[in-house]
Amino acid sequence: MDKEVQKCVDELMTSAGVVGVLCADKRGMCLTSQGVANPDYSGSLTSLTQLAATIEPGKGDPVILFENHGSQCLIHQNAGMTLAVYKTNG
């Protein structure tokens, strides 16, 4: 994996409220995961971003937000890489 990608993931993990980060390639293979991010879900997260992009084609890469009473998961795909950031609320 690219050292710059790992550096970005390391920096994200030090951001306030971030408890997990996952990066996957365009095929859903996990490139790295830290914290609570489960590498077993990399394929599902990648599929969700690809499906979300079909809802409004031509509008750019969507950001998906899953939220419950204690946490959030933001998912975004750009340049063939899926990024999932897990955060605690508050």
Phi, psi and omega in degrees: 000149181297135180296327179293322178297314180298322178297317178297318179297315178300319179294318178300320182295340178268357179288150182302128175083348182282126181241357178190149178217139177225138173236136179225154177277181185294345177265358179093005178284129181292126177268323176197151172212145179222157178066222185282353182293123182267118181298340178294342182264003185300321179295318179294319179296319178296317179299320178298318180294322179292320178294317180299326180293339180278345182292317177227078182299145178082001182263009182094181182277119182286157171252128180257136179235121170253132183222138170230189188291348181235348185204171178225152171228117178255131183232135181213140175242133179210135178054036176080004179243134177261133178238128174240129180240123180258129183229153171266148178282140173102000000 
